[in-house]
Amino acid sequence: MAQKRALVSVSNKSGLVDFVRGLQAAGWQIIATGGTQRLLEENGVKTIGISEVTGFPEICDGRVKTLHPKVHGALLARRDESSHMEALQQNGIGLIDLVCVNLYPFQRTISQEGTTMADAIENIDIGGPSMLRSAAKNWKDVTVVCDPADYGQVLAQIQAAGNTSKQTRLELSAKAYTHTAEYDMCIATYMRKAAGLPQKLFLEYNLKQSLRYGENPHQHAMFYSATKSVPYSIASARQLHGKELSYNNIQDANAALNIVREFGETPFCVGLKHMNPCGAAIGKDGVDVWTKAYDADKVSIFGGIVATNCVVTKEMAELMHPVFLEIIMAPSFEPEALEVLRTKKNLRLLEVDMNAEATEQMQYVSVNGGMLAQQLDTETSRLTAEMCVTDNKPTQEQMDDLQFGWRIVKHVKSNAIVVVKNGRTYGVGAGQMNRVGSAAIALHQAQRALAMEGADIKHSGLVMASDGFFPFADSVENAAEYGIAAIVQPGGSIRDNDSIEAANKNHIAMLFTGIRHFKH
């Protein structure tokens, strides 16, 4: 029986020496290229150079070394096909039974500042993908290894049985084709951009988990995560307790984290249901913001989720514990807080990276037969006195509340109206077919909340935020009936003057931001 041979040519040399030593100890002959051969020889591993196999030197600065029939014939020949084996024998080609290859670091190269196109081009691997594809195609006979994480499994099987199992070879073949597909995708994106060709959308996500079901029990669903972790991401959150997340949990959690992102290091907490905030607040510390957010709408938060940028302390946990919640998300939990909250078996506790702001991110939404892509709406304009378009000017306290409301309303489903006071929500109107309907919901909710506090809404000094402009003066007039003191909205309607006149008539301060925040 002929001695088995392995061809080794890697860019990432992690764990390679031990892997090859193990192959050699199992009786395998090692063929190696360039820098891989030098590393192995320096570590006392005897190898055969690729030129000894091909009978041809490496040329063109190493661009051509493995593109040869004595390599690809050795990989592609079917062992069960007599004509293939005869062709190898007639041409003096020996079989190669294992290929260990990973590719030039193209992605890492183009990610470095100052990389030229010449640098990028030299890091496009040609021979490596060709060997991977040849070996992967002939997986029934050839083992293909492109990930150092697989060295242990492959070596263990060879040591135990002389070769890998057929199932392992199939799995490794699939991994190799995935590796080359991702590699080519990266190169194609770079080259199309350099050439000025229309952009193609290539998405790379890994299966994180199969979900019990989707939005409803009859819908199959899966959760995929991006290959690169970003802050404020449910995909990279660490679950500390509770049952598996559902499809709807993940949607809601993502919406809540987008709201938390707005407030940086300012202590903040939001309660959320069905992707809309039901209570949100800023304050002096975690206990303060949780208490205010909960008090904003004690009914809607039942069965909802909570996200905060504060460390969850034992005191916070004891206040949250009596409330039925699905999820609590925070940058961290004190050990004593975990002890309190883990007594609720199904409550999910998630630790989320909130330490840094992400770079520009794209948002993708599927439609039947297509995909929408847009830049994530992470920028929120800072309100200034110059934005005021009315005779009445907001006080500093009102400006602070308008700024808070403006940051919240952008995360409420359009049409959206938010009513706030003292850094907390009092009313949220979401997703109505007209803005008057959303305003009515938010104002009625605020009126009920204030009544429970023994306050009169008409003298409360509440402020209102709208994600889009008022097409008519009716929303301002409705706000005036409830004593709203100040309003922030984008402006831009052909009837803006009607709204301004209504605000002046009712002594309401109104700001136009010049930017809208629709959320469909």
N, C-alpha and C positions, 0 to 999 in steps of 0.2 A: 504494500500500500504506500503510495507516494506521500512524502512529508507534506503536511499542510503548510500553507504560506499565508502571511498577513502583510498587507501593504499599509504603511503608516505615514501620513503626511498631514500635520496639524498646525494650525496657527495658535490655538489655545492649548498649551502644553501641560495644563494642570492635571496631575495624577497619571501622566503618560508613562513615566519611567517604570513605576510599579506595575502598571497594566502590561506593558510589553515584557517586562521580566517574567511575569506570570505566564504569558503566552509561550515565551521561550522555554520556561521550565516544563511546560506541558508538551514540549517537543515541536513547537511551531518554528518555522523559519521566518525571519523578519526582513522585509524590504522597506527601505525608508528613503525619503527625499531630503535634499538640502539641509535646512536648519534642524529639521526633525532628526536626521541622521547624526548630525554633529552632537546634539543634546544626548542622544542615546549612547553614542560612542564614548562621550565624556564621562558617562555614568556606568561604563563597563559593559554595555549591552552590545553584543556583536550583531551587525546588520549587513545587508547587501544593498549597495547603492542602486538607485533606479536605473542608472546608465548601464550597470552590469546586466540588468534584465533586458532592457530595450536594445542594447548595443548601439546606443545613440547618446551623445552628450546633451546635457541641459543647455539650451541656447536662448538667445534673446533675453538676457538677464533673468533667466529662470521662468520666463513666460511660457516656454515650451519644455516640458520634461516628462509628463505622464500621458500626453495625447499620442498614444502609440498602440498598434494592434497587439503588441505583447502585454499591454496592460488591459485594454478593453476587451480583447479576445479572451484573455484569461478570466475576466469577470463575467462576460456575457454568455459564454458557451454553456449550453445546457448539458449537464452530466448524463441525462437520460436520452440524449439524441446522438446516435452513433456518428452521423455526418459532422456534427459539431466537434466531437472528440477526435475524429480523423483529421479535420482541418487543423486543429491545434497540433496534432502530432506531426503532420506534414510540414508545418511552419515553425516547429521547434518552440512552441508556446506552452509554458507550464501553467497550471491552474493557480488562481489566487482565491483563497477561501474566505478571507476576511479583509474588509477595508475599514480603516480607522482614519477618518478625515473630518476636520472642521475648517471653516472657511476664513479667508482674509477678513479682517474687521472693518468692513465697509461702513456700517452704521456708525461705529465709534469714530472712524476717520472723519466722516462728513459732519459729525456733531462737534468737532473741535473747531474753535475759533481760528480763522485765518487759513482754513483748508482750501487749497486751490483745486481746480478741476483736474489738473495733472496728478495731484496727490490722490484724489478720489479714483481716477481711472486705474492707477497702479494697484489699488486695493479692490479691484473687481477680480474675483477668482474665476478662472476658466477651467483649469484641470480638476480642481476640487469638486465643483458641482457635477462635472462630467463623470468622475469616478463614483460619486454618491449615487447618481442616477443609474449608472450601469449596474452597480452592485445591488441597488434597491430593486431594479427590474428583475434581476435573477435571484430574488430572495429565497427561493426554494433551495438554492445551493450555496448562496453567499451570505455571510453575516456583514451588515453594514452598521458602523458605529460612528455617530456624529456628535454625541453628547457625552462628555466625561462622566456624567451621572450614571451612565449605563455600564461603565467599565466593570464594576463589581459583579453585576448580574451575569454579564457575558463571560467573565473569567471563571466564575463559580461553576457555570454550566460546562464550560470546556474542561475544567479540572475534574468534574464529576463524570462526564460522559464522552469527552473527546471532541464535542462540538456543541453548538447551541441548539435549542429545540426549534422545530418548525414554527411554532407559534411565536417564539421570541424573534425569529428572523422576520416574520410578517410584521410584527409590531415595530421593529427597528426600521424596516423598509418604509412604513408609513411615516415614521419620525423623520427619516432622511428626506422624503419628498416634501414634507412640511417645512423642513429646514431650508431646502433649496427654493421653495415657493416664497417663503418670507424674505429670503435673500434677494431673489429676483424682483420682488415687489418693491423693496427698498431702492434697488438700483434703477428700476423703471421710473419710480417717482422722481428721483434725482435727475435722471437724464431727460425726462419729459419737461421738467421745469427749466433745465438748462437750455433745451431746444425751443422753449416757448410754445410747446404743444398744449392743447387743451388738457386740463387736469383730469386724471382718472382717480376715482376714489377707491383706495385699497384700505381695508380695515383688518386689524389684527387683534383678535381677542381670544382668550383662553377660557374654556369652560370652568367656571368656579364651582357650580353645583347644579344638579337637576332639582327643580322645585316640585313640591307636591302637586301644585296646579297653578294656573295663571290667575287672571282677574276673577275667574269663576271656576268652580270645581271641574267643569267639563273641558277646560282648556289646558292643554299640555304646555309647559313652560320650562325654560332654562335660564340661568344667570351666568353671563360671561363677564370677565374682567379684562381691562386693558393690560397690555404687557408692561406698561410703565405706570407706577403708582403716583397718584397726585394727592394733595391735601384735600380735606373735606370730602373724601370719597367713601361711600358705603362699600364699594368693591374691595377696598384695602383695610376696612375696619377690622378690629380684633374683637370677636365675640367672647365675652367673659362669663356669660350665663344665659340660660333660657333656651327655649326650643328653636328649631330652625326658622329662619326668616321666610316669609311668604313673598310672592310676587308683589302684592299690594304693600306689604311692609317696606320692601326695597324702594318702591316708587315714593312712598311717603317719606322715608328716611332721607332719600336724595333731596326731596323738596325742602325738608327741614334744614339740612346741612347748607343748602344754598342761601337760606335766610341767615343762618348763623355767620356765614362768611362775611356778611355785610358789616358786622360790628367789631371785627378785629379783636382787640384786647378789652374793649368795653364790656363789663359783665352783662350778659344777655341770656335770655331763655325764651324758647318758643314751644307752645303746644300746638300740635298739628293733626288734622283729620282730613282724609280724602284730598291730600295735596294742597290744602289751604290752611293758613294759620288761624287757630281759633282763639289764641291768646298769646301775646308777646310783650316783653318788657325789658328795659334796661334798668340798672340800679347800682347799688354800692357793692353788692357781693352776691354769691350764689343763692343764699337763703332769701334775700330781698327779691331777686329777679324771678325765682321760682314762685314765691308767694304772690307777686303781682301778676305773673302770667297765668297762674291757676285761678286767681280771683277774677281775671278778665272774662272767663267763660267756664264756670265749673261744670256746666251741663255738657258742652260739646267735647271737652277734653276726655270724657269718659270713653275708655277704649282707644285713646289716641296715642300719639308718640310725643316724646319730649326731647329736645336737643338744647344743650347749653354749652357755652365756651368756658364755663367755670369748672374747676375740679369739684366733683360731687363729694361733699363732706358727710359725716354721720348725721349732722343736724338736718341737712337737705334731704338725705335718704329717709329719715324718720318722718319728715313732712310729706314726702312723695309716697311712702309706703301704703297709706290707707287708700290711695287713689288707684283705680283700675287703669293701668297703662300697658300698652303693648311693648314699647321700646323706650329706653333711656339712653341717649348718646351724649358723651362728654369726652374731653381730652384725656381724663383719667378719673379714677374712683379711689378714694381713700379706703384702706383695708376694712376699717370699721363700717364704712358705707356699704361695701360689698356684703358684709355679714348681715346687715339689715335687709338689703334688697334681695339677696339670694334665698331668703325664706319664701319668696314668691316663685314657685317652680317654673312658671311659663314666661316670666318677665325677661325680655332680652336686654342685656346690658352690653353696650358696644363702646369700645374705646376707639376714638377717631383722631387721626392726625390733623390738628388744627394749628400747627406751628408756623407754617409758611404759606404765603399766597402762591397759587399755581401760576404758571405762565399762561399765555393765551390758550384757551381750550375751545374745541369745537363740540357742538351739540348735534346729535344725529337722531332723526325721528323717521321711522319707516312709514310709508304710505303704500297702498296697494300698487305693486309693480314699480315702486320707486323709493327714493330716500331723499329727505331734506337734510341739509347741513347748514348750520349757522354758528357764528361765533357766540360763545356763552355770554350772557348778559351779566357781566361781573362789575361793570363800571356804573356807579351811581353819582350823579352830579351833586356837588356840595351847594346847598342853598345859600344865597347871598341877598343882602338888602336890595341890590339893584334889580332883582327879579320881581319886586313888588310892582304891580300895575294899577293899584288902587290908591285912593286918597288916604285911606286908613292904613297905617303901617303896623306890622306885627311887633309885639314886644320880644325881648330876647327869650323869655320863657316860651312864647308861642313859636319862635323860630326853632328852638330846640325840639319842640313837639312836632313841628312840620317836617323837620329833618328826619326824625324818627319815623313818622308816618310815611314819608316818601320812600324810605328804605324798606318798609314792610309792604306797601301796596304793590310794588313791582313783583312780588312773589305771590300775589293773590290772583286767581283766575279772572281773566277779563270777562265782562266789564267789572272793574274792581273799585271799591270805595272802602277806605279805612278811616275810622274816627278814633282819635287818641287824646290823651291828656296825661301830663306828668310822666312821660316815658313808658306808657303802657297802652295797649289797645282797649277800647271800650266797645267798639262795634266793627264788624267786618262784613261787607257785602260782596259776594263773589259770584262770578259766572252768570250773571243775568243777561237777558237779551237786550236790555237797554240800561243806560247808566242811572236813570231815575229809579229803576227797580232796585239796583244795588245800593243806591244812596238810602232808599227807604228802609231796606233791611238793616244796614249799618246804623242808621239813626235810631230806629226802634230798639235795636239791641242795646245801644248806648243808653237810651232812656231807661230801659229796664234795669241795667247795671247800676246806674246812678240812683234810681229809686230805691234799690236794695241798700245803698249806702246812705239813704236819707237825703239825697241832693236833688236839686231841680236842674234839669238839663239846660233850661234857658238861661241859667246864670252860672253855668259850670265852666265856661271858657274852653270848651272842646275845640279841637281843630280837625280838619278833614283833608285827606289826600286822595287824589284820583289818578289812576294809571294812564288815562287818556283825557283828551280835552272834552269840555262840555259843549255839545252841539247847540244847545239852547240855554236860556237863563233859568230853566225850571229847576235844575239841580241846586243852583245857588239860592233860589227862592225857598226851596224845600229845606236847605241847610239853615237859612235864616229863621225859619219857623221853630227850629230846635236850638236856636241860640249859638250856632257855630260862630266862633270868633275869627277864624282864619282858615284859608284854603290854599292848598298847593295843587296845581294841575299843569299839564304840559303847555296849554294854549295851542293856537293854530287853527281854530275854527273860524269860518267866515263870519260867525256871530259872536266872536270874542267880546266885542264892544257891548253886546247885550248882557253878557255875564259880568263884565266890569261894572256896568251901570247898576245892575242888581246888587252887586257887592257894595258899591258906594252908597246906594240907597239904604242898605241895611247895616252900614258901618262894619263891614267885614273886610279884613285885609286879605288880599289874594296875590299869590305868586304864580308867575308863568316860568316854567323851567326850560321850555324849548325842546324838551326831549320826552318821549313817551316810553312806557315800559309794559307793553301788552304781553300777556302770558296766556296763550291759547291751550 
